[in-house]
Amino acid sequence: MLKAMVELRDRSLPEKKLERLKAFHMQAVEIALEAPYQAATWLATNAFRGGKVDLEPYASDIDAVTAETVRSVMERCLTPSHVAISIAGRPPDDESLSAIMRKEVT
């Protein structure tokens, strides 16, 4: 995951891939909202947080995402003080983990 984030920070996301990701996200939201309990949860959560309760403004926000937006977010996320890692299995020693972080994040 860290490698993918670094790639998104360092290389611009191709426009065609970005458009496919936006379409996928909107389709996933629309399908999820077909279930009444999901729709009620989404509506209540957004209303409670003062967010948008209509799908159209939400869709407009998704449509407004650009490759530069993605790159900028990844740049902010990859500030070492904002990164936390969970490791399943046998963890590397501290020195090799630090080397991985320095290589990938910087």
Secondary structure as UniProt FT lines:
FT   HELIX           2..10
FT   HELIX           15..32
FT   TURN            33..34
FT   HELIX           36..48
FT   TURN            49..50
FT   HELIX           55..63
FT   HELIX           67..77
FT   HELIX           80..82
FT   HELIX           94..105
//
